[in-house]
Each structure stands twice: as structure tokens, then as C-alpha cells.
Amino acid sequence: MKIPILVTGCNKLNKGFTLIELLVSIIIIGLISSIVFINFSVVDSFEKNTNSLKSSFNYLSEESMLSGSMIGWYANNKSAKAFYLTNSGDRIVERNLYLPKSNWDNWENDKKIFISPEGIETIIENEFVPKPYLIFFPDGQNSGGVLNIEFDSELYTIQIDKNGTIKTKYERY
């Protein structure tokens, strides 16, 4: 007894994909993987840049605790500096602090905005301002704030909590 079996496509002599179909699928896979790789490398480079800034803030916090003095962090578009402060908040010019190498100069041409805990936005420009953006206290606390770095269609946010916690966030808009 014969059992009928439904077989489709058996009349074709060539089984498999054509060379054009294989090449098109390989090109599509290559394009997608390169886009993903480029996006991950951009985020990774921003993380490396902000890690150096985070280490500078951690250094200033530790130095303030060890020295028992207030320390102010000042910045302009090209560089960042730190000074010991008097109890009234004035900088002691003779006691300039050496900051660890950070990548602040990589953002020289980018727009930088510092937002104080009171919500006051200050655009960081080419001149140093008389008052520090951040103050580190000997008890391990700091004045806190948010640093936004804008470039092209991207925003990098560094949030410095008063208890010393530093959080970073990368956004595209």
C-alpha cells in the first residue's frame, strides 16, 4: 500500500541560496554590527573621560578629609583647578592643589553647564569665576550639583550628590 506524501519544491533542481542572496545578507549583517560597535565605542569613550573626572572629585574629597580644610573646585572651558578655602569661602592662592590628570580639556569646545543644588544654571566659559562650582568639606560632604556637557546631539550628565556619590548618564536627543 502506498501512502501519498505531500512534497513541495522537489521539482527544483538547485537547492540552496544564490550567491547574490548570501552577499546581501552578509552586507546587512556587517552594517548592523558596525553601527552597534560604533555606538558602544562612543559610550565607552565618554565613560573613560568621566571616570577621570570622577577620580578627580574623589581625590578632592579625600584631600579635604585628610587636610581638615575646605577645598573649592573651579573650572573654565580649558582647565579645572582646585584651591584650599578659608572658612569664609575665599580661596587661598598660596595653597594651590595639584589635580590628577582628567580629560576636561577634551571637552574644550563643548558647552558645559553647572547646575547648583538651588537650581542656578551657570554656563562654564573661558574665564574662571570667583566662587567655586563645588566645595568639598572635611566631613566628606560637598556642595553638590550637576554638570552637563553638551556636544552635537548628545548630553552627558555628571551628578555629584552632597554625600559624595557621583552618577553619570549619557543621553541622545
C-alpha positions as CSV (number, residue, x, y, z in Angstrom):
1,M,0.0,0.0,0.0
2,K,1.3,3.5,-1.0
3,I,0.9,6.5,1.3
4,P,0.7,9.8,-0.5
5,I,3.3,12.2,0.8
6,L,3.0,16.0,0.1
7,V,6.3,17.2,-1.2
8,T,6.7,20.7,-2.3
9,G,9.6,22.2,-4.1
10,C,11.0,18.9,-5.2
11,N,10.7,19.8,-8.8
12,K,13.5,22.4,-8.4
13,L,16.9,21.1,-9.4
14,N,19.0,23.6,-7.3
15,K,18.6,23.6,-3.6
16,G,20.1,26.4,-1.5
17,F,20.8,30.2,-1.7
18,T,22.2,32.1,-4.6
19,L,25.5,33.9,-4.3
20,I,23.6,37.3,-4.5
21,E,21.3,36.3,-1.6
22,L,24.3,35.3,0.5
23,L,26.3,38.5,-0.3
24,V,23.3,40.8,0.5
25,S,22.7,39.1,3.8
26,I,26.4,39.3,4.8
27,I,26.5,43.0,3.9
28,I,23.3,43.7,6.0
29,I,24.8,41.8,9.0
30,G,28.1,43.8,8.6
31,L,26.3,47.1,8.5
32,I,24.3,46.4,11.6
33,S,27.2,45.1,13.6
34,S,29.4,48.2,12.7
35,I,26.6,50.6,13.8
36,V,26.3,48.8,17.1
37,F,30.1,48.7,17.6
38,I,30.4,52.5,16.9
39,N,27.7,53.3,19.4
40,F,29.3,51.2,22.1
41,S,32.7,52.7,21.5
42,V,31.3,56.3,21.7
43,V,29.6,55.5,25.1
44,D,32.8,53.7,26.3
45,S,35.0,56.8,25.5
46,F,32.6,59.1,27.4
47,E,32.8,56.7,30.3
48,K,36.6,56.8,30.3
49,N,36.5,60.6,30.1
50,T,34.1,61.0,33.0
51,N,35.9,58.3,35.1
52,S,38.9,60.6,35.2
53,L,36.7,63.5,36.3
54,K,35.1,61.3,38.9
55,S,38.5,60.3,40.2
56,S,39.4,64.0,40.5
57,F,36.3,64.6,42.6
58,N,37.1,61.6,44.8
59,Y,40.6,62.8,45.2
60,L,39.4,66.3,46.3
61,S,37.0,64.8,48.8
62,E,39.7,62.6,50.3
63,E,42.2,65.5,50.4
64,S,39.7,67.7,52.2
65,M,39.1,65.0,54.8
66,L,42.8,64.3,55.3
67,S,43.8,68.0,55.5
68,G,40.8,69.1,57.5
69,S,40.3,72.0,55.1
70,M,37.6,73.1,52.7
71,I,38.6,72.7,49.0
72,G,37.0,74.6,46.1
73,W,36.8,73.2,42.5
74,Y,37.0,75.9,39.8
75,A,36.7,75.4,36.0
76,N,36.7,77.2,32.8
77,N,36.4,75.8,29.2
78,K,40.1,74.8,29.1
79,S,41.0,73.6,32.5
80,A,40.0,72.8,36.1
81,K,41.8,73.9,39.3
82,A,41.3,73.4,43.0
83,F,42.3,75.6,45.9
84,Y,42.1,75.4,49.6
85,L,39.4,77.7,51.0
86,T,39.2,79.8,54.1
87,N,36.2,79.4,56.5
88,S,34.5,82.3,54.7
89,G,34.9,80.5,51.3
90,D,37.7,82.6,49.8
91,R,40.5,80.8,48.1
92,I,43.9,80.6,49.5
93,V,46.0,81.3,46.4
94,E,49.3,80.2,48.1
95,R,47.8,76.7,48.6
96,N,47.1,75.6,45.1
97,L,46.2,71.9,44.8
98,Y,47.6,69.7,42.1
99,L,44.7,67.8,40.4
100,P,45.1,64.4,38.9
101,K,45.0,64.3,35.1
102,S,41.5,64.5,33.9
103,N,40.1,64.7,30.4
104,W,38.5,68.1,31.0
105,D,40.5,69.6,28.1
106,N,38.8,67.0,25.7
107,W,35.6,69.0,26.2
108,E,37.1,72.4,25.5
109,N,34.8,73.2,22.6
110,D,31.7,71.7,24.1
111,K,29.0,73.5,26.0
112,K,29.3,72.9,29.8
113,I,26.6,73.9,32.3
114,F,26.9,73.6,36.1
115,I,23.6,73.4,38.0
116,S,23.8,74.2,41.7
117,P,21.6,72.4,44.2
118,E,19.5,75.5,44.3
119,G,18.8,75.1,40.6
120,I,21.0,78.0,39.4
121,E,22.5,77.3,36.0
122,T,25.9,78.6,35.2
123,I,27.5,78.3,31.7
124,I,31.2,77.4,32.1
125,E,33.0,79.9,29.9
126,N,36.6,80.8,29.2
127,E,37.3,82.7,32.4
128,F,37.4,81.3,36.0
129,V,34.6,82.6,38.2
130,P,35.5,84.0,41.6
131,K,33.4,81.4,43.5
132,P,34.0,77.6,43.2
133,Y,31.4,75.4,41.5
134,L,31.9,72.7,44.1
135,I,33.1,72.9,47.6
136,F,34.5,69.8,49.4
137,F,34.1,69.8,53.2
138,P,36.4,68.0,55.7
139,D,33.5,65.7,56.9
140,G,33.3,64.1,53.4
141,Q,30.4,66.1,52.2
142,N,30.4,68.5,49.3
143,S,28.1,71.3,48.0
144,G,26.7,69.0,45.3
145,G,25.5,69.9,41.8
146,V,25.0,68.6,38.3
147,L,27.5,69.1,35.4
148,N,26.0,68.9,31.9
149,I,28.3,68.5,28.9
150,E,26.5,69.0,25.6
151,F,28.1,68.2,22.2
152,D,26.4,67.7,18.9
153,S,23.1,65.9,19.7
154,E,24.3,64.3,22.9
155,L,24.2,65.2,26.6
156,Y,26.5,63.8,29.2
157,T,25.3,64.4,32.8
158,I,27.5,64.1,35.9
159,Q,25.5,64.3,39.1
160,I,27.5,65.0,42.3
161,D,25.4,64.3,45.4
162,K,26.2,66.1,48.6
163,N,27.2,62.8,50.3
164,G,29.9,62.3,47.7
165,T,28.1,59.9,45.3
166,I,28.8,60.5,41.7
167,K,26.4,59.3,39.0
168,T,26.9,59.7,35.2
169,K,24.3,59.5,32.5
170,Y,24.6,59.6,28.7
171,E,21.7,60.7,26.5
172,R,21.0,61.4,22.9
173,Y,18.4,64.0,21.9
